[in-house]
Structure formats: structure tokens, C-alpha cells
Amino acid sequence: MNFESSTAILGASCGKDIDANCLGVNLDPVRLKECLARNQDVVSPQCKADYARAFDAIQKRVAARAAVGKACERDKPKFCGDPESSAASFPDCLLKTRGVSAKCVQAVREAGYR
């Protein structure tokens, strides 16, 4: 599940609960999840059902994006030049290049870049 889908689920299922119980909470996933958990006795059943799944998907995507650097540490300098170059451009470079390792390709997919 991508970030957009996760936030759409949260907005649809938990928007009213967030407005009522978490007003002023930074929309940081950890803080928002903590707020909803703290207020679970007044959170709607639909929100309870969906927020854990949406936050889990967000955390998995964040972890997968962090893992790309490690999985692609050999491919990045080989195919994309300077390893210190812009982090934003290197997934695009790897996606457009043939010969990238299977481990790197899998990490890029899991991170949602493809």
C-alpha cells in the first residue's frame, strides 16, 4: 500500500475522529497513531478497524525506503555515478538502468519507487 492510499484510508475512516480527538497533533504518523490509540474508547469502530492497517503500511513503506540505500549500495555508484549525489535522483536512475542487481530492484519495488 502506498502513502497516498494509507492517508486516504485514514482521512476517510478517521477524519472526524482526528478532528474531534487529535486536533493540534502533528500529522506525523507516530504521533497521530499514539493519539488515536490514547482515545480508542471514543474512536469510531471504522477508524479502529482501519488505522492500524494504514499505519502499518506507512511504517513498512518507510522501512523499505530506508533499506534501498543498503540494498543498492553497490549498484548506485556503478550505474548512477557519485554515491553522494542526490538521494532523490538515484531511485530514478536505478529504475532506468539495465543490469541492476535483483536485490536492488526488489528493494526499489518494495519502497514504492516503481
Backbone bond lengths (Angstrom), bond angles and torsions (degrees), N, CA, C in turn:
res aa  C-N    CA-C-N  psi(-1)  N-CA   C-N-CA  omega(-1)  CA-C   N-CA-C  phi
1 M - - - 1.448 - - 1.528 107.47 -
2 N 1.308 117.10 132.59 1.452 120.13 -179.12 1.533 111.09 -85.62
3 F 1.336 115.42 171.13 1.460 120.55 -178.74 1.524 111.63 -58.70
4 E 1.315 115.96 -41.36 1.458 120.27 -177.43 1.524 111.53 -63.19
5 S 1.328 116.90 -43.50 1.465 120.82 178.76 1.517 110.96 -64.12
6 S 1.330 115.89 -41.97 1.467 120.25 179.96 1.523 111.41 -62.37
7 T 1.321 116.33 -45.27 1.464 118.70 -179.41 1.523 111.31 -70.69
8 A 1.323 117.64 -30.88 1.463 120.28 176.26 1.529 110.51 -65.11
9 I 1.327 116.40 -41.40 1.467 120.52 176.92 1.527 109.74 -61.96
10 L 1.323 115.93 -46.46 1.471 119.28 179.31 1.524 111.42 -60.87
11 G 1.315 116.36 -44.03 1.463 119.44 -179.95 1.516 112.56 -62.47
12 A 1.330 115.54 -44.45 1.464 119.82 -177.95 1.528 111.91 -70.85
13 S 1.312 116.92 -44.19 1.467 120.58 -174.63 1.519 113.74 -86.48
14 C 1.312 117.08 -30.92 1.462 120.32 -170.21 1.522 114.80 -121.21
15 G 1.318 117.94 0.77 1.453 120.11 -176.38 1.516 113.82 -52.77
16 K 1.317 117.15 -48.89 1.465 120.62 -179.40 1.520 111.11 -67.01
17 D 1.339 116.50 -38.03 1.465 120.62 178.72 1.521 111.36 -66.72
18 I 1.319 116.52 -38.67 1.466 120.69 177.82 1.526 109.69 -65.58
19 D 1.333 116.49 -45.47 1.470 119.93 178.80 1.528 111.29 -61.11
20 A 1.324 116.83 -40.70 1.460 120.85 -175.73 1.528 113.24 -78.13
21 N 1.326 117.75 -33.56 1.458 120.38 -170.44 1.525 115.73 -117.86
22 C 1.305 116.79 -16.84 1.465 119.72 -174.04 1.522 112.03 -127.16
23 L 1.302 116.81 23.53 1.457 120.99 179.73 1.525 109.61 -57.92
24 G 1.299 116.23 129.72 1.452 120.61 179.71 1.519 113.80 91.51
25 V 1.328 117.79 -8.31 1.458 121.01 178.04 1.518 107.97 -78.14
26 N 1.297 115.73 131.14 1.457 121.49 176.21 1.529 108.47 -54.90
27 L 1.317 117.88 140.39 1.460 120.61 -178.59 1.530 112.47 -77.40
28 D 1.290 116.11 28.99 1.451 124.01 171.74 1.537 106.85 -68.95
29 P 1.331 119.11 131.08 1.467 120.32 -177.04 1.526 114.36 -54.56
30 V 1.319 117.85 -40.20 1.464 120.18 -177.93 1.522 110.76 -66.83
31 R 1.320 116.91 -47.53 1.473 119.91 -178.69 1.519 112.01 -66.80
32 L 1.311 116.93 -38.50 1.458 120.24 179.39 1.528 110.57 -67.31
33 K 1.317 116.36 -41.97 1.472 120.20 177.86 1.528 110.14 -62.44
34 E 1.336 117.18 -42.68 1.464 121.19 178.18 1.522 111.01 -61.63
35 C 1.325 116.86 -41.92 1.455 120.61 179.51 1.525 111.28 -62.99
36 L 1.330 116.22 -46.28 1.464 119.17 179.69 1.527 110.95 -64.91
37 A 1.318 117.51 -38.05 1.467 120.73 178.00 1.532 110.61 -65.93
38 R 1.327 116.33 -41.81 1.468 121.13 178.85 1.526 111.33 -61.72
39 N 1.307 116.28 -32.25 1.470 121.39 -176.41 1.523 112.50 -105.18
40 Q 1.317 117.09 22.25 1.466 119.73 -173.65 1.531 113.90 -60.62
41 D 1.314 117.64 -22.67 1.458 119.42 178.76 1.528 112.96 -70.12
42 V 1.341 117.90 -19.42 1.459 120.81 178.77 1.529 113.07 -117.05
43 V 1.322 117.02 0.92 1.463 121.64 179.22 1.531 108.75 -79.67
44 S 1.321 116.16 142.11 1.470 121.27 -177.92 1.532 111.32 -62.32
45 P 1.326 116.40 151.91 1.469 119.93 178.60 1.539 112.95 -58.51
46 Q 1.334 116.82 -37.33 1.473 119.68 179.69 1.524 110.77 -64.60
47 C 1.317 116.25 -42.57 1.461 120.26 178.80 1.523 110.21 -64.06
48 K 1.330 117.37 -44.64 1.467 120.71 177.95 1.517 111.04 -56.94
49 A 1.319 116.22 -40.84 1.460 120.63 -178.38 1.523 112.23 -68.55
50 D 1.323 116.41 -34.25 1.467 119.86 -173.15 1.525 115.71 -97.26
51 Y 1.334 118.38 -29.43 1.461 117.18 -170.84 1.517 113.03 -67.89
52 A 1.326 118.24 -36.31 1.467 119.43 179.20 1.528 110.39 -63.67
53 R 1.309 116.67 -42.03 1.472 121.01 179.67 1.525 111.18 -65.68
54 A 1.316 116.98 -42.69 1.463 120.46 -179.66 1.527 111.46 -66.82
55 F 1.327 117.43 -44.35 1.462 119.94 179.50 1.523 111.66 -67.21
56 D 1.321 116.77 -35.92 1.463 119.96 176.76 1.529 110.16 -62.04
57 A 1.308 116.62 -43.15 1.472 120.67 178.27 1.527 111.13 -63.06
58 I 1.326 117.37 -40.37 1.470 121.11 178.17 1.522 109.91 -63.06
59 Q 1.325 117.53 -45.87 1.464 120.69 -179.41 1.526 111.42 -63.72
60 K 1.317 117.32 -39.32 1.468 120.38 178.10 1.520 110.83 -64.28
61 R 1.319 117.09 -40.40 1.469 120.57 179.64 1.522 110.85 -66.97
62 V 1.330 117.21 -40.77 1.468 120.93 178.06 1.525 109.77 -62.69
63 A 1.318 117.39 -44.68 1.469 121.30 179.19 1.527 110.67 -63.92
64 A 1.319 116.54 -40.47 1.464 120.35 179.63 1.526 110.60 -65.04
65 R 1.307 117.94 -39.22 1.474 120.17 178.46 1.516 110.94 -66.83
66 A 1.317 116.80 -36.11 1.466 119.99 177.23 1.525 110.69 -67.25
67 A 1.326 117.31 -32.45 1.468 121.89 -177.90 1.522 113.51 -75.53
68 V 1.312 118.05 -18.77 1.465 121.17 -178.62 1.523 111.01 -58.97
69 G 1.312 116.87 -44.01 1.463 120.47 -179.14 1.517 112.18 -57.03
70 K 1.317 117.32 -44.20 1.460 121.75 -179.69 1.529 110.63 -70.38
71 A 1.319 117.02 -44.97 1.467 120.96 -177.61 1.522 112.02 -66.60
72 C 1.305 116.79 -26.97 1.468 121.15 -175.47 1.524 112.98 -110.81
73 E 1.327 117.49 15.65 1.463 119.90 -174.45 1.522 113.52 -61.12
74 R 1.327 118.44 -27.71 1.468 120.88 177.49 1.528 111.69 -88.45
75 D 1.313 116.24 -33.76 1.462 120.45 -178.19 1.529 112.57 -74.03
76 K 1.315 116.90 -36.67 1.471 120.30 -175.83 1.526 111.73 -57.58
77 P 1.342 120.25 -54.60 1.474 117.85 -179.29 1.533 112.96 -69.04
78 K 1.319 116.00 -30.49 1.468 119.99 -178.55 1.530 111.52 -68.32
79 F 1.319 116.67 -42.26 1.466 120.81 -174.64 1.526 114.61 -105.50
80 C 1.318 117.18 -20.78 1.465 119.50 -172.23 1.521 113.39 -120.53
81 G 1.292 117.99 9.03 1.463 120.53 176.27 1.503 113.56 84.61
82 D 1.296 116.13 -143.24 1.461 124.25 -174.21 1.525 111.74 -53.64
83 P 1.347 118.18 121.91 1.463 120.46 179.77 1.529 113.57 -63.52
84 E 1.325 117.05 -17.42 1.462 120.87 179.03 1.525 112.24 -92.53
85 S 1.340 117.36 3.15 1.466 119.85 -179.23 1.522 110.55 -67.84
86 S 1.285 116.46 173.45 1.459 123.00 -174.96 1.520 112.93 -49.22
87 A 1.320 115.52 124.78 1.460 121.10 178.51 1.522 111.27 -64.53
88 A 1.309 117.42 -29.40 1.459 121.23 -178.37 1.520 111.89 -68.88
89 S 1.321 117.83 -31.25 1.457 119.68 -175.73 1.523 113.67 -88.66
90 F 1.324 118.28 -19.02 1.449 117.81 -174.43 1.522 114.59 -69.45
91 P 1.338 122.56 -34.53 1.466 118.10 174.52 1.531 112.25 -61.47
92 D 1.333 116.45 -39.67 1.464 119.84 177.65 1.517 110.85 -61.47
93 C 1.323 116.65 -43.62 1.455 121.37 178.72 1.526 110.39 -58.78
94 L 1.330 116.27 -46.61 1.470 120.09 -178.37 1.526 111.95 -66.15
95 L 1.322 116.66 -34.48 1.463 120.15 -179.85 1.522 111.84 -68.83
96 K 1.317 117.05 -28.49 1.466 121.40 -176.45 1.529 112.58 -92.08
97 T 1.327 117.60 -1.78 1.451 121.42 -171.75 1.525 111.61 -109.02
98 R 1.309 115.47 134.67 1.462 120.66 175.06 1.526 108.41 -86.15
99 G 1.325 116.88 148.54 1.449 121.49 176.61 1.516 114.47 95.71
100 V 1.329 117.55 1.64 1.461 121.60 177.80 1.533 108.00 -69.21
101 S 1.318 117.06 141.53 1.465 121.44 -176.81 1.532 111.83 -59.46
102 A 1.314 115.79 151.42 1.467 121.55 179.62 1.528 110.64 -61.56
103 K 1.320 116.79 -37.60 1.470 121.31 179.35 1.531 110.27 -61.61
104 C 1.312 116.66 -43.23 1.463 121.26 179.51 1.530 110.63 -67.93
105 V 1.313 117.35 -44.78 1.466 121.55 179.37 1.533 110.28 -58.53
106 Q 1.337 116.48 -43.71 1.465 120.69 179.10 1.537 110.87 -62.75
107 A 1.324 116.25 -43.48 1.466 120.13 179.47 1.530 111.36 -62.66
108 V 1.328 116.09 -41.15 1.466 120.97 178.43 1.528 110.46 -63.30
109 R 1.317 117.03 -41.01 1.475 120.70 177.86 1.524 111.22 -64.54
110 E 1.340 116.21 -47.61 1.464 120.02 -178.75 1.524 111.93 -62.60
111 A 1.315 115.70 -28.67 1.465 120.38 179.26 1.517 112.32 -79.43
112 G 1.328 116.59 -9.12 1.457 120.54 176.68 1.507 115.27 85.72
113 Y 1.313 116.95 14.28 1.464 119.00 178.59 1.520 111.95 -77.49
114 R 1.301 117.03 -21.46 1.466 120.91 -178.66 1.503 108.54 -106.19
